[in-house]
Amino acid sequence: MPIYYDTEIKSRLMLGTAQYPSPAILAEAFKRSGADIATVSVRREAGDERAGQAFWDMIGDLGVHVLPNTAGCHSVREAVTTAQMARELFDTSWIKLEVIGHADTLQPDPFGLVEAARILTDDGFQVFPYCTEDLVLCERLVEAGCRVLMPWGAPIGTGLGLNNIYGLRSLRAHFPDLPLVIDAGLGLPSQAAHAMELGYDAVLLNTAVAKAGDPAAMAEGFARALEAGRLGFKADPMEPRDMAAPSTPVLGRAFT
Amino acid sequence: MKITVNGTAEETAAMTLDALLIEQGYGEAKVATALNENFIPAALRPEQRLSSGDRVEIVAPRQGG
């Protein structure tokens, strides 16, 4: 199972906590999938609602690791300050670092991401950067101190799956020992299985589960797909070939 | 004194960040704070003085992806 910054995790599934129909369905999704990491955020309280404490209590009841994010931050300053606030609120040095570079695609700003990763690493954070599959960017992030990389499969919330198989395979080949997590863009369990078959260590999901008709069933479906894909990867798959080759013995065939 | 709290203009009598949180009804609530885009740890709120025009952010745990 994956080890992130010396912490061994019991599942290859990281699960977001947003957009579920109800807190009970969120809890059921975690239970049925066995997800061991929950992503969370920090936000302004709306009016006198004081919903933060209730949410915090619910997350505590899940009994999983908490990975705060800097979602929605468009500058290094915003991301760093948000990370510092999250560290105090959630009492963890883990941070899923997002520095968004484009409003339409929500793709990471690679320049700001590296700068923020360096600042936060120097400040004692253990950074999980939401990045693209660009090899040079990922090398810079590792130089900045990241010991996990989280490339997107496709833009956040699209469900398009793995858009750049070559790039993801190349990244795996260049960083054979670093935990690699597909973060964002998955919509179906088969896409998660494919990520495992490429040798990835884990996936991070939110919308694919929360917006499914039956979120808990979908979470379990993803968990099983991850297990299946990982087994396939470890089992040393056959090489594909263009020409057909009979699997039933040719020798001994009747009528010959 | 006029300050901005979570993006909204407010008039406050609070002289410190700690006093502002009490004035705003946060009391013992689980929140984190920033002043003019800089993180202010909870332990430093009592001595963090406020000035006219300051921008305060008060955030709490929330769902995220």
Contacts between the chains, C-beta under 8 A, distances in Angstrom:
chain1	res1	chain2	res2	distance
A	16	B	63	7.7
A	16	B	64	6.4
A	16	B	65	3.4
A	17	B	63	4.5
A	17	B	64	6.2
A	17	B	65	7.5
A	18	B	63	4.0
A	18	B	64	5.7
A	18	B	65	4.9
A	19	B	63	7.5
A	19	B	65	7.6
A	20	B	63	7.9
A	39	B	64	5.2
A	39	B	65	5.8
A	40	B	61	6.1
A	40	B	62	6.9
A	40	B	63	6.8
A	40	B	64	4.6
A	41	B	61	7.9
A	41	B	62	4.9
A	41	B	63	6.7
A	41	B	64	2.9
A	41	B	65	7.9
A	42	B	32	6.5
A	42	B	59	4.2
A	42	B	60	6.9
A	42	B	61	6.5
A	42	B	62	6.3
A	43	B	59	5.9
A	43	B	60	6.9
A	43	B	62	4.0
A	44	B	6	4.4
A	44	B	7	7.4
A	44	B	57	7.1
A	44	B	58	6.8
A	44	B	59	5.8
A	44	B	60	7.7
A	45	B	6	7.7
A	45	B	29	7.9
A	45	B	31	7.3
A	45	B	58	6.9
A	45	B	59	7.6
A	45	B	60	5.0
A	48	B	25	6.7
A	50	B	29	6.0
A	50	B	60	7.6
A	51	B	60	7.2
A	51	B	62	7.4
A	52	B	29	7.0
A	52	B	30	5.7
A	52	B	31	6.9
A	52	B	60	2.6
A	52	B	61	4.7
A	52	B	62	6.5
A	53	B	29	6.3
A	53	B	30	5.3
A	53	B	60	7.3
A	53	B	61	7.8
A	55	B	60	7.8
A	55	B	61	5.2
A	55	B	62	6.2
A	55	B	63	6.5
A	56	B	30	5.6
A	56	B	60	7.9
A	56	B	61	4.4
A	59	B	61	7.1
A	68	B	64	7.1
A	69	B	64	4.9
A	69	B	65	7.2
A	71	B	64	5.7
A	71	B	65	6.7
A	77	B	37	5.7
A	78	B	37	7.4
A	81	B	34	5.2
A	81	B	37	5.7
A	81	B	38	6.5
A	81	B	39	5.0
A	82	B	59	8.0
A	84	B	32	8.0
A	84	B	39	3.7
A	85	B	32	3.6
A	85	B	33	7.3
A	85	B	34	6.2
A	85	B	39	5.7
A	85	B	57	7.8
A	85	B	59	5.6
A	86	B	32	7.3
A	88	B	32	4.9
A	88	B	39	7.7
A	88	B	41	6.2
A	88	B	42	6.4
A	89	B	30	6.5
A	89	B	31	7.5
A	89	B	32	4.8
A	89	B	59	7.4
A	89	B	60	7.3
A	89	B	61	5.6
A	90	B	61	6.8
A	156	B	65	7.4
A	206	B	65	3.3
A	207	B	65	7.0
